[in-house]
């Protein structure tokens, strides 16, 4: 089961990474504050990875790798929101 999950991640995560990286690059070209751009990137990347993980939740819920990756994706999303908050109000 873990091998199937890793193959799923191998085919989906690169697409999410390219999209979030493109958004980050566009923000930098628009001369958005670096901290704000990093926060937006982290939030978008974490959200999209969380959605990718939640799509297959029923199949891989018993896997330890799945639970750790879901925790990492949610942490990335929350870190992005925290960075955005600090760049706006800090």
N, C-alpha and C positions, 0 to 999 in steps of 0.2 A: 504494500500500500504506500509506503514512504517513497518508493521509487516512482510510482505513478504521480504522486504529488510533486516530486522534484522535477519530473518531466513537464508537468503542467506549468510550474513556475518558470521553467527554462523557456517555454514558448510564449508566456504572457508577460512576464516582468520586463523583458527588453522593450516591448512596445510601449508600456507605461513609462519607462525610463526615458525613452526618446521623446515622447510627448511632453512630459514634465520638464525635461531639459530644454526643449524648444521654447516653452513658455518662459522659462527662466532667462534664456538668451534674448528673447524679445523684450522682456522687462529691463534687462541691462541695456539693450539698444535704445530703449525709451528713456534712459537715464533715471530710472526709479532708484531710490535709496537702496543700497546693497542689503542692509538688514531687512528691509521690507520685502525685497525681491527674494531673499533666502527664506523668509517666513512663508511667502506665498508658494514658493517651490516646495518647501517641506510639507505644507498643508495639502497642496494639490497631490503631491506624490503619495503621501500617507493615505489620503482619502481614496485615491484610485487603487492603491495596493490593497487597502481594506476591502473595497468592493470586489476586487478580484478574488480575495480570500473568502469572502462571505458567499460568493456564488457556489463554491464547492463545499460549503460547511457540512452538509449532511453526509457527504462521502468520506471526509477526512477528520471528523471531529475527534476520533479516538487516537489520532496520531499526535505524538509529542512535538514533532517538527511543525505540524500545522498550528498547534497552540502557541508555540514560541514565535512563529512568524507572524501570527495574528497580533500577538502582544507587541512585537516590534513595529508592525505597521500602525497600530493605534498610537503607540508612543511617538512615532514620527509625526503623525497628524497632530497630536497634542503639543509636541515641541514646536511645530510650525505656528500654531495658534499663539503659543507663548511668545515666540520671536516677533510675531506681528504685533502683539500687545506691547511688547517692550519697545519696538521701533516707533510705534505711534505715541505711546504715553510715557516712554522712558527717556 
